[in-house]
Amino acid sequence: MVFGAGRGFATLRLSLLYRIWYTTDAMSDKGLKRIPAIFFRTATGREPVREWLRELKPVEDRKQIGVDIQTVEFGWPIGMPVCRPLGDGLYEVRSDLSRNRIARVLFYIDRESRMVLLHGFIKKTQKAPAGDLELARRNKGLHEVEMKKRG
């Protein structure tokens, strides 16, 4: 796990215990995910979150985001410090990366109980930027329309 500077051993231990506690119960149920993650796909077939992850350097940061998404998949419903509701059915996966960076992956739970990864970004301000939230809401709406078309 990657942690930012200034975090002590106690925080590391607490975070590890938190992950074990919230994922052990789900994994004991035949190892099934409570909510499988899928990537939002545009009408042209692009998967913006997957593309963003592939471009992310270093590779360890990509892996940390994957671990955090997996924690949500196996431990849903889950709260802080890994996941937080943003309103309107949107949630964020919170990841601490190398070089004191923070990443967010915005998602929602669709009617088929899947974690739809809508948008990812490196956080640069205290609050999630309005443009990033709006993009996630738009992608959520597009995914919901596509779901209705399929019946």
RODRENTI-508317 format. One record per residue: residue in one letter; residue number from 0; x, y, z of N, C-alpha, C, O, CB in turn. Coordinates in Angstrom, 2 decimals. Glycine has a CB too. Example, Ala and Ser with C-alpha at 12.3 -4.5 7.8 and 13.67 -1.06 7.14 Angstrom:
<atoms>
> aa  i  n.x  n.y  n.z  ca.x  ca.y  ca.z  c.x  c.y  c.z  o.x  o.y  o.z  cb.x  cb.y  cb.z
> A  0  13.19  -5.69  7.80  12.30  -4.50  7.80  13.20  -3.30  7.80  14.24  -3.32  8.46  11.31  -4.47  9.05
> S  1  12.85  -2.25  7.08  13.67  -1.06  7.14  12.90  0.03  7.87  13.41  1.14  8.04  14.08  -0.60  5.72
</atoms>
This chain:
<atoms>
> aa  i  n.x  n.y  n.z  ca.x  ca.y  ca.z  c.x  c.y  c.z  o.x  o.y  o.z  cb.x  cb.y  cb.z
> M  0  0.83  -1.18  0.00  0.00  0.00  0.00  0.87  1.24  0.00  1.97  1.24  0.56  -0.94  0.00  1.20
> V  1  0.39  2.29  -0.62  1.14  3.53  -0.70  0.43  4.54  0.18  -0.79  4.72  0.07  1.26  4.04  -2.17
> F  2  1.18  5.19  1.04  0.60  6.18  1.93  1.37  7.47  1.81  2.58  7.47  1.58  0.58  5.69  3.38
> G  3  0.68  8.59  1.99  1.31  9.89  1.91  2.21  10.14  3.11  2.10  9.47  4.13  0.27  10.97  1.80
> A  4  3.09  11.12  2.96  4.00  11.49  4.04  3.19  11.99  5.23  2.12  12.56  5.07  5.03  12.56  3.58
> G  5  3.72  11.77  6.42  3.04  12.25  7.61  2.10  11.24  8.23  1.58  11.48  9.31  2.29  13.48  7.29
> R  6  1.86  10.13  7.58  0.99  9.11  8.16  1.85  8.19  9.00  2.92  7.74  8.57  0.23  8.30  7.05
> G  7  1.39  7.92  10.19  2.17  7.10  11.11  1.84  5.63  10.99  0.95  5.21  10.25  1.94  7.55  12.51
> F  8  2.59  4.86  11.76  2.40  3.41  11.78  1.00  3.04  12.24  0.41  2.08  11.72  3.44  2.75  12.70
> A  9  0.46  3.79  13.20  -0.89  3.49  13.71  -1.93  3.62  12.61  -2.86  2.81  12.52  -1.24  4.42  14.89
> T  10  -1.79  4.63  11.78  -2.73  4.83  10.67  -2.61  3.69  9.67  -3.62  3.20  9.17  -2.48  6.17  9.98
> L  11  -1.38  3.28  9.38  -1.16  2.16  8.47  -1.82  0.91  9.01  -2.52  0.21  8.28  0.35  1.92  8.26
> R  12  -1.60  0.62  10.28  -2.18  -0.56  10.90  -3.71  -0.50  10.89  -4.37  -1.49  10.57  -1.68  -0.71  12.34
> L  13  -4.26  0.64  11.22  -5.71  0.80  11.23  -6.29  0.60  9.83  -7.32  -0.05  9.67  -6.08  2.19  11.76
> S  14  -5.63  1.15  8.83  -6.10  1.01  7.45  -6.07  -0.45  7.01  -7.01  -0.93  6.37  -5.25  1.86  6.50
> L  15  -5.01  -1.16  7.35  -4.92  -2.58  7.00  -6.00  -3.39  7.70  -6.63  -4.26  7.09  -3.53  -3.14  7.35
> L  16  -6.22  -3.13  8.97  -7.27  -3.83  9.72  -8.64  -3.54  9.11  -9.48  -4.44  9.00  -7.24  -3.42  11.20
> Y  17  -8.86  -2.29  8.74  -10.13  -1.89  8.12  -10.40  -2.70  6.86  -11.49  -3.23  6.68  -10.12  -0.39  7.80
> R  18  -9.39  -2.80  5.97  -9.55  -3.55  4.73  -9.82  -5.02  5.00  -10.69  -5.62  4.37  -8.30  -3.40  3.86
> I  19  -9.08  -5.61  5.94  -9.28  -7.02  6.27  -10.68  -7.24  6.82  -11.36  -8.18  6.42  -8.22  -7.50  7.27
> W  20  -11.10  -6.38  7.73  -12.40  -6.52  8.36  -13.53  -6.43  7.34  -14.45  -7.25  7.36  -12.58  -5.46  9.44
> Y  21  -13.46  -5.46  6.44  -14.55  -5.25  5.50  -14.52  -6.17  4.29  -15.52  -6.28  3.59  -14.53  -3.85  5.04
> T  22  -13.41  -6.83  4.03  -13.37  -7.71  2.87  -13.40  -9.19  3.23  -13.77  -10.01  2.39  -12.14  -7.43  2.06
> T  23  -13.04  -9.55  4.44  -13.00  -10.96  4.82  -14.38  -11.59  4.76  -14.52  -12.70  4.24  -12.43  -11.11  6.23
> D  24  -15.40  -10.91  5.26  -16.76  -11.45  5.25  -17.23  -11.72  3.82  -17.80  -12.78  3.55  -17.72  -10.49  5.95
> A  25  -16.99  -10.79  2.92  -17.43  -10.96  1.53  -16.65  -12.08  0.85  -17.22  -12.84  0.06  -17.26  -9.65  0.75
> M  26  -15.37  -12.19  1.13  -14.55  -13.19  0.47  -14.87  -14.59  0.99  -14.65  -15.57  0.28  -13.08  -12.88  0.66
> S  27  -15.37  -14.68  2.22  -15.70  -16.01  2.75  -16.93  -16.59  2.07  -17.15  -17.80  2.13  -15.92  -15.93  4.26
> D  28  -17.73  -15.75  1.42  -18.93  -16.19  0.73  -18.56  -16.70  -0.67  -18.97  -16.13  -1.68  -19.97  -15.03  0.63
> K  29  -17.77  -17.77  -0.70  -17.32  -18.41  -1.94  -16.51  -17.47  -2.83  -16.40  -17.69  -4.03  -18.52  -18.92  -2.72
> G  30  -15.93  -16.42  -2.22  -15.06  -15.52  -2.97  -15.78  -14.65  -3.98  -15.14  -14.07  -4.85  -14.03  -16.31  -3.67
> L  31  -17.09  -14.54  -3.89  -17.85  -13.76  -4.86  -17.81  -12.28  -4.53  -17.86  -11.88  -3.36  -19.29  -14.25  -4.93
> K  32  -17.73  -11.48  -5.57  -17.79  -10.04  -5.39  -19.23  -9.65  -5.08  -20.17  -10.22  -5.64  -17.27  -9.28  -6.65
> R  33  -19.39  -8.71  -4.20  -20.74  -8.21  -3.91  -21.23  -7.33  -5.04  -22.40  -7.37  -5.41  -20.76  -7.44  -2.57
> I  34  -20.33  -6.53  -5.59  -20.66  -5.70  -6.75  -19.46  -5.73  -7.71  -18.42  -5.15  -7.41  -21.00  -4.22  -6.32
> P  35  -19.60  -6.38  -8.85  -18.48  -6.39  -9.80  -18.33  -5.03  -10.47  -19.32  -4.37  -10.80  -18.70  -7.50  -10.87
> A  36  -17.10  -4.61  -10.67  -16.82  -3.34  -11.34  -16.80  -3.53  -12.85  -16.25  -4.51  -13.36  -15.48  -2.75  -10.86
> I  37  -17.39  -2.58  -13.56  -17.31  -2.53  -15.02  -16.93  -1.11  -15.41  -17.17  -0.16  -14.67  -18.67  -2.97  -15.69
> F  38  -16.34  -0.97  -16.59  -15.97  0.35  -17.09  -17.13  0.92  -17.90  -17.72  0.23  -18.73  -14.69  0.28  -17.94
> F  39  -17.45  2.20  -17.67  -18.41  2.91  -18.51  -17.84  2.93  -19.92  -16.66  3.21  -20.12  -18.69  4.36  -17.98
> R  40  -18.68  2.65  -20.90  -18.27  2.64  -22.30  -19.09  3.68  -23.06  -20.31  3.73  -22.94  -18.45  1.22  -22.93
> T  41  -18.40  4.51  -23.84  -19.09  5.53  -24.64  -19.74  4.87  -25.85  -19.53  3.69  -26.12  -18.10  6.64  -25.08
> A  42  -20.54  5.66  -26.58  -21.20  5.16  -27.79  -20.19  4.73  -28.84  -20.50  3.89  -29.69  -22.13  6.22  -28.36
> T  43  -18.98  5.31  -28.80  -17.95  4.96  -29.78  -17.07  3.80  -29.30  -16.13  3.40  -29.99  -17.07  6.18  -30.07
> G  44  -17.38  3.27  -28.12  -16.64  2.11  -27.61  -15.45  2.45  -26.72  -14.75  1.54  -26.27  -16.17  1.31  -28.74
> R  45  -15.20  3.73  -26.46  -14.10  4.12  -25.58  -14.47  3.82  -24.12  -15.64  3.86  -23.74  -13.75  5.63  -25.76
> E  46  -13.46  3.53  -23.33  -13.63  3.33  -21.89  -12.71  4.32  -21.18  -11.55  4.00  -20.90  -13.31  1.83  -21.46
> P  47  -13.22  5.52  -20.88  -12.37  6.60  -20.37  -11.59  6.26  -19.10  -10.43  6.64  -18.98  -13.21  7.80  -20.10
> V  48  -12.19  5.56  -18.16  -11.48  5.24  -16.92  -10.35  4.25  -17.20  -9.25  4.40  -16.66  -12.45  4.66  -15.86
> R  49  -10.61  3.25  -18.02  -9.56  2.29  -18.36  -8.40  3.00  -19.06  -7.24  2.73  -18.76  -10.13  1.16  -19.28
> E  50  -8.71  3.91  -19.99  -7.68  4.66  -20.70  -6.86  5.53  -19.73  -5.64  5.60  -19.83  -8.31  5.54  -21.79
> W  51  -7.55  6.18  -18.80  -6.88  7.01  -17.79  -5.94  6.15  -16.94  -4.81  6.55  -16.66  -7.91  7.73  -16.90
> L  52  -6.41  4.99  -16.52  -5.58  4.10  -15.70  -4.34  3.63  -16.46  -3.25  3.59  -15.90  -6.40  2.89  -15.24
> R  53  -4.51  3.29  -17.73  -3.37  2.81  -18.52  -2.29  3.87  -18.68  -1.10  3.55  -18.77  -3.84  2.36  -19.90
> E  54  -2.69  5.14  -18.71  -1.73  6.23  -18.87  -1.08  6.64  -17.55  -0.06  7.34  -17.56  -2.41  7.44  -19.48
> L  55  -1.64  6.22  -16.43  -1.17  6.63  -15.12  0.19  6.04  -14.80  0.41  4.84  -14.96  -2.18  6.22  -14.05
> K  56  1.10  6.89  -14.37  2.45  6.48  -13.97  2.66  6.91  -12.53  2.10  7.93  -12.11  3.55  7.11  -14.92
> P  57  3.42  6.18  -11.76  4.03  4.89  -12.02  3.01  3.76  -11.90  1.88  3.96  -11.46  5.18  4.65  -11.05
> V  58  3.43  2.58  -12.30  2.56  1.40  -12.30  2.02  1.10  -10.90  0.90  0.60  -10.77  3.32  0.18  -12.83
> E  59  2.79  1.39  -9.87  2.34  1.13  -8.50  1.07  1.91  -8.17  0.22  1.44  -7.41  3.45  1.48  -7.50
> D  60  0.95  3.11  -8.74  -0.26  3.91  -8.52  -1.48  3.23  -9.13  -2.55  3.19  -8.53  -0.10  5.32  -9.10
> R  61  -1.30  2.70  -10.33  -2.37  1.95  -11.00  -2.81  0.78  -10.14  -4.00  0.52  -9.95  -1.91  1.46  -12.38
> K  62  -1.82  0.07  -9.62  -2.11  -1.10  -8.78  -2.85  -0.70  -7.51  -3.76  -1.40  -7.08  -0.82  -1.84  -8.42
> Q  63  -2.47  0.43  -6.91  -3.14  0.88  -5.69  -4.60  1.22  -5.96  -5.48  0.88  -5.16  -2.42  2.11  -5.10
> I  64  -4.87  1.87  -7.07  -6.26  2.18  -7.43  -7.03  0.88  -7.64  -8.18  0.76  -7.22  -6.32  3.06  -8.71
> G  65  -6.40  -0.11  -8.28  -7.04  -1.41  -8.47  -7.36  -2.09  -7.15  -8.43  -2.68  -7.00  -6.14  -2.31  -9.30
> V  66  -6.44  -2.02  -6.21  -6.68  -2.61  -4.87  -7.86  -1.91  -4.20  -8.69  -2.57  -3.59  -5.41  -2.49  -3.98
> D  67  -7.92  -0.59  -4.32  -9.01  0.15  -3.68  -10.36  -0.16  -4.34  -11.37  -0.28  -3.64  -8.74  1.65  -3.75
> I  68  -10.38  -0.30  -5.65  -11.62  -0.68  -6.35  -12.03  -2.09  -5.92  -13.21  -2.35  -5.68  -11.44  -0.61  -7.90
> Q  69  -11.06  -2.98  -5.83  -11.36  -4.35  -5.41  -11.89  -4.39  -3.98  -12.77  -5.20  -3.67  -10.10  -5.22  -5.53
> T  70  -11.38  -3.54  -3.12  -11.87  -3.46  -1.74  -13.35  -3.12  -1.74  -14.12  -3.68  -0.96  -11.08  -2.42  -0.93
> V  71  -13.75  -2.20  -2.61  -15.17  -1.84  -2.71  -15.98  -2.99  -3.29  -17.07  -3.29  -2.80  -15.35  -0.58  -3.58
> E  72  -15.45  -3.65  -4.32  -16.15  -4.78  -4.93  -16.49  -5.87  -3.91  -17.61  -6.38  -3.89  -15.31  -5.37  -6.06
> F  73  -15.52  -6.22  -3.09  -15.71  -7.32  -2.14  -16.37  -6.88  -0.84  -16.97  -7.70  -0.14  -14.39  -7.97  -1.84
> G  74  -16.26  -5.60  -0.50  -16.73  -5.15  0.80  -17.98  -4.30  0.79  -18.38  -3.77  1.83  -15.68  -4.41  1.46
> W  75  -18.60  -4.15  -0.36  -19.78  -3.26  -0.47  -20.90  -3.71  0.44  -21.15  -4.91  0.50  -20.28  -3.20  -1.91
> P  76  -21.59  -2.84  1.14  -21.36  -1.38  1.22  -20.18  -1.08  2.13  -19.97  -1.74  3.15  -22.63  -0.65  1.72
> I  77  -19.42  -0.09  1.75  -18.21  0.27  2.49  -18.13  1.78  2.57  -18.62  2.49  1.69  -16.93  -0.31  1.80
> G  78  -17.54  2.27  3.62  -17.45  3.71  3.82  -16.02  4.20  3.83  -15.12  3.62  3.21  -18.12  4.10  5.12
> M  79  -15.83  5.29  4.55  -14.51  5.91  4.67  -13.56  4.94  5.36  -14.00  4.16  6.20  -14.60  7.24  5.45
> P  80  -12.30  4.95  5.04  -11.60  5.94  4.22  -11.53  5.57  2.73  -10.96  6.32  1.95  -10.22  6.14  4.74
> V  81  -12.09  4.42  2.32  -11.94  3.96  0.94  -13.00  4.54  0.02  -12.72  4.83  -1.14  -12.00  2.45  0.89
> C  82  -14.21  4.71  0.51  -15.33  5.07  -0.36  -16.19  6.12  0.34  -16.36  6.10  1.56  -16.18  3.83  -0.72
> R  83  -16.74  7.04  -0.47  -17.58  8.09  0.10  -18.70  8.44  -0.88  -18.47  8.57  -2.08  -16.73  9.35  0.43
> P  84  -19.93  8.60  -0.36  -21.03  9.03  -1.25  -20.90  10.51  -1.59  -20.48  11.32  -0.75  -22.41  8.75  -0.59
> L  85  -21.27  10.86  -2.83  -21.19  12.24  -3.29  -22.57  12.84  -3.54  -22.68  14.04  -3.83  -20.36  12.33  -4.55
> G  86  -23.62  12.03  -3.45  -24.97  12.49  -3.75  -25.37  12.10  -5.16  -24.53  11.80  -6.00  -25.07  13.99  -3.58
> D  87  -26.67  12.11  -5.41  -27.22  11.75  -6.72  -26.84  10.34  -7.15  -26.76  10.06  -8.35  -26.76  12.75  -7.77
> G  88  -26.59  9.45  -6.18  -26.23  8.08  -6.51  -24.77  7.88  -6.90  -24.37  6.77  -7.24  -27.09  7.61  -7.61
> L  89  -23.97  8.94  -6.84  -22.55  8.86  -7.17  -21.73  8.59  -5.91  -22.08  9.03  -4.81  -22.07  10.15  -7.85
> Y  90  -20.65  7.85  -6.09  -19.70  7.55  -5.02  -18.30  7.78  -5.56  -18.08  7.84  -6.77  -19.88  6.09  -4.48
> E  91  -17.33  7.89  -4.63  -15.94  7.98  -5.04  -15.13  6.92  -4.32  -15.32  6.67  -3.14  -15.38  9.38  -4.77
> V  92  -14.20  6.31  -5.08  -13.17  5.45  -4.50  -11.99  6.37  -4.27  -11.56  7.08  -5.18  -12.81  4.21  -5.44
> R  93  -11.47  6.35  -3.05  -10.41  7.27  -2.64  -9.09  6.50  -2.57  -9.00  5.50  -1.86  -10.74  7.95  -1.28
> S  94  -8.08  6.97  -3.29  -6.79  6.29  -3.32  -5.65  7.26  -3.02  -5.55  8.33  -3.63  -6.56  5.62  -4.69
> D  95  -4.79  6.87  -2.08  -3.57  7.62  -1.80  -2.47  7.04  -2.67  -2.20  5.84  -2.63  -3.19  7.57  -0.28
> L  96  -1.81  7.91  -3.45  -0.79  7.47  -4.39  0.58  7.95  -3.97  0.73  8.64  -2.96  -1.12  7.96  -5.80
> S  97  1.59  7.59  -4.76  2.95  8.04  -4.49  3.06  9.55  -4.72  2.18  10.17  -5.32  3.97  7.28  -5.40
> R  98  4.13  10.12  -4.22  4.41  11.57  -4.37  3.28  12.43  -3.81  2.99  13.50  -4.33  4.64  11.91  -5.84
> N  99  2.65  11.94  -2.73  1.59  12.68  -2.04  0.43  13.07  -2.96  -0.20  14.11  -2.76  2.17  13.93  -1.43
> R  100  0.14  12.24  -3.93  -0.98  12.50  -4.83  -2.19  11.71  -4.35  -2.06  10.70  -3.66  -0.62  12.13  -6.29
> I  101  -3.36  12.19  -4.73  -4.61  11.55  -4.36  -5.43  11.35  -5.63  -5.59  12.28  -6.42  -5.40  12.40  -3.30
> A  102  -5.94  10.13  -5.82  -6.77  9.84  -6.99  -8.19  9.57  -6.54  -8.43  9.12  -5.42  -6.21  8.64  -7.80
> R  103  -9.12  9.84  -7.43  -10.52  9.53  -7.20  -11.06  8.83  -8.44  -10.77  9.22  -9.57  -11.35  10.81  -6.88
> V  104  -11.85  7.78  -8.22  -12.59  7.13  -9.30  -14.05  7.25  -8.91  -14.47  6.74  -7.87  -12.15  5.62  -9.52
> L  105  -14.83  7.93  -9.75  -16.25  8.14  -9.48  -17.05  7.02  -10.12  -16.77  6.60  -11.25  -16.72  9.53  -10.02
> F  106  -18.06  6.54  -9.38  -18.85  5.42  -9.87  -20.28  5.51  -9.35  -20.58  6.31  -8.46  -18.22  4.08  -9.45
> Y  107  -21.14  4.67  -9.91  -22.49  4.48  -9.37  -22.83  3.00  -9.47  -22.17  2.25  -10.18  -23.55  5.35  -10.12
> I  108  -23.86  2.60  -8.73  -24.32  1.21  -8.76  -25.53  1.16  -9.68  -26.54  1.81  -9.42  -24.67  0.68  -7.31
> D  109  -25.43  0.40  -10.78  -26.53  0.35  -11.73  -27.61  -0.64  -11.27  -27.46  -1.29  -10.24  -26.02  -0.03  -13.13
> R  110  -28.68  -0.75  -12.04  -29.82  -1.59  -11.64  -29.48  -3.08  -11.65  -30.24  -3.89  -11.11  -31.00  -1.34  -12.55
> E  111  -28.36  -3.45  -12.25  -27.90  -4.84  -12.24  -26.88  -5.07  -11.12  -26.17  -6.07  -11.12  -27.29  -5.21  -13.60
> S  112  -26.81  -4.13  -10.18  -25.91  -4.19  -9.02  -24.45  -4.30  -9.43  -23.69  -5.10  -8.88  -26.27  -5.36  -8.14
> R  113  -24.06  -3.48  -10.42  -22.67  -3.41  -10.85  -22.11  -2.04  -10.50  -22.83  -1.04  -10.51  -22.54  -3.70  -12.38
> M  114  -20.84  -2.02  -10.20  -20.13  -0.79  -9.91  -19.63  -0.23  -11.25  -18.66  -0.73  -11.81  -18.93  -1.03  -8.90
> V  115  -20.29  0.80  -11.77  -19.93  1.36  -13.08  -18.93  2.49  -12.87  -19.27  3.54  -12.31  -21.20  1.86  -13.84
> L  116  -17.70  2.28  -13.32  -16.63  3.26  -13.16  -16.80  4.35  -14.22  -16.60  4.09  -15.41  -15.21  2.60  -13.27
> L  117  -17.17  5.54  -13.79  -17.57  6.61  -14.69  -16.45  7.58  -15.07  -16.37  8.02  -16.22  -18.68  7.37  -14.08
> H  118  -15.60  7.91  -14.10  -14.59  8.95  -14.34  -13.49  8.83  -13.29  -13.77  8.54  -12.13  -15.22  10.37  -14.30
> G  119  -12.25  9.05  -13.69  -11.12  9.03  -12.77  -10.27  10.26  -12.96  -10.14  10.77  -14.07  -10.29  7.77  -12.95
> F  120  -9.67  10.74  -11.85  -8.81  11.92  -11.94  -7.87  11.97  -10.73  -8.11  11.33  -9.71  -9.66  13.20  -12.02
> I  121  -6.81  12.75  -10.89  -5.90  13.05  -9.79  -6.42  14.33  -9.14  -6.62  15.35  -9.81  -4.40  13.20  -10.28
> K  122  -6.62  14.26  -7.86  -7.19  15.39  -7.13  -6.14  16.47  -6.89  -5.02  16.18  -6.48  -7.79  14.91  -5.79
> K  123  -6.51  17.72  -7.16  -5.57  18.83  -7.00  -6.11  19.89  -6.04  -5.38  20.79  -5.64  -5.26  19.46  -8.34
> T  124  -7.38  19.78  -5.69  -8.00  20.75  -4.77  -8.69  20.00  -3.64  -8.85  18.78  -3.70  -9.01  21.68  -5.52
> Q  125  -9.10  20.74  -2.62  -9.76  20.13  -1.46  -11.06  19.44  -1.86  -11.32  18.30  -1.46  -10.03  21.18  -0.39
> K  126  -11.89  20.12  -2.64  -13.16  19.54  -3.09  -13.00  18.96  -4.48  -12.14  19.38  -5.26  -14.29  20.61  -3.07
> A  127  -13.85  17.97  -4.78  -13.86  17.41  -6.14  -14.29  18.52  -7.10  -15.31  19.16  -6.87  -14.81  16.16  -6.24
> P  128  -13.53  18.75  -8.17  -13.88  19.81  -9.11  -15.27  19.59  -9.74  -15.64  18.46  -10.06  -12.82  19.91  -10.22
> A  129  -16.00  20.68  -9.89  -17.36  20.61  -10.44  -17.38  19.97  -11.82  -18.30  19.23  -12.14  -17.98  22.02  -10.51
> G  130  -16.37  20.24  -12.64  -16.31  19.66  -13.98  -16.20  18.15  -13.95  -16.81  17.46  -14.77  -15.13  20.24  -14.75
> D  131  -15.43  17.63  -13.00  -15.29  16.18  -12.87  -16.60  15.54  -12.40  -16.99  14.49  -12.90  -14.15  15.83  -11.90
> L  132  -17.26  16.19  -11.46  -18.56  15.67  -10.98  -19.60  15.72  -12.09  -20.39  14.78  -12.25  -19.05  16.48  -9.77
> E  133  -19.60  16.80  -12.86  -20.56  16.93  -13.95  -20.33  15.87  -15.03  -21.28  15.31  -15.57  -20.49  18.33  -14.56
> L  134  -19.07  15.60  -15.35  -18.74  14.57  -16.33  -19.22  13.20  -15.85  -19.76  12.42  -16.63  -17.22  14.55  -16.60
> A  135  -19.02  12.90  -14.57  -19.48  11.62  -14.02  -21.00  11.53  -14.08  -21.55  10.48  -14.42  -18.99  11.45  -12.56
> R  136  -21.69  12.62  -13.76  -23.17  12.62  -13.83  -23.65  12.40  -15.26  -24.61  11.66  -15.51  -23.75  13.95  -13.28
> R  137  -22.98  13.05  -16.20  -23.35  12.89  -17.61  -23.13  11.44  -18.05  -23.99  10.86  -18.71  -22.54  13.85  -18.51
> N  138  -22.00  10.86  -17.69  -21.71  9.47  -18.05  -22.72  8.52  -17.39  -23.14  7.53  -17.99  -20.27  9.10  -17.64
> K  139  -23.09  8.83  -16.17  -24.10  8.02  -15.47  -25.42  8.06  -16.25  -26.05  7.03  -16.46  -24.32  8.52  -14.01
> G  140  -25.82  9.26  -16.67  -27.06  9.40  -17.45  -27.00  8.62  -18.75  -27.97  7.97  -19.14  -27.33  10.86  -17.73
> L  141  -25.87  8.70  -19.44  -25.71  7.97  -20.70  -25.79  6.46  -20.47  -26.39  5.73  -21.26  -24.36  8.33  -21.37
> H  142  -25.18  6.00  -19.39  -25.21  4.55  -19.08  -26.64  4.12  -18.74  -27.08  3.04  -19.15  -24.24  4.22  -17.91
> E  143  -27.35  4.94  -17.99  -28.73  4.60  -17.63  -29.62  4.53  -18.87  -30.48  3.65  -18.97  -29.30  5.64  -16.65
> V  144  -29.43  5.45  -19.81  -30.20  5.44  -21.07  -29.90  4.15  -21.83  -30.81  3.50  -22.34  -29.88  6.69  -21.95
> E  145  -28.64  3.79  -21.91  -28.25  2.56  -22.62  -28.86  1.33  -21.95  -29.29  0.40  -22.63  -26.70  2.41  -22.67
> M  146  -28.91  1.33  -20.62  -29.50  0.21  -19.88  -31.01  0.09  -20.21  -31.52  -1.02  -20.36  -29.29  0.41  -18.35
> K  147  -31.69  1.23  -20.32  -33.13  1.21  -20.63  -33.37  0.67  -22.04  -34.34  -0.06  -22.28  -33.72  2.62  -20.51
> K  148  -32.48  1.03  -22.98  -32.63  0.55  -24.36  -32.55  -0.97  -24.41  -33.26  -1.62  -25.17  -31.55  1.16  -25.26
> R  149  -31.65  -1.54  -23.58  -31.48  -2.99  -23.58  -32.61  -3.71  -22.85  -32.72  -4.94  -22.91  -30.15  -3.36  -22.94
> G  150  -33.44  -2.93  -22.16  -34.62  -3.55  -21.52  -34.41  -3.93  -20.16  -35.31  -4.46  -19.52  -35.06  -4.71  -22.23
</atoms>
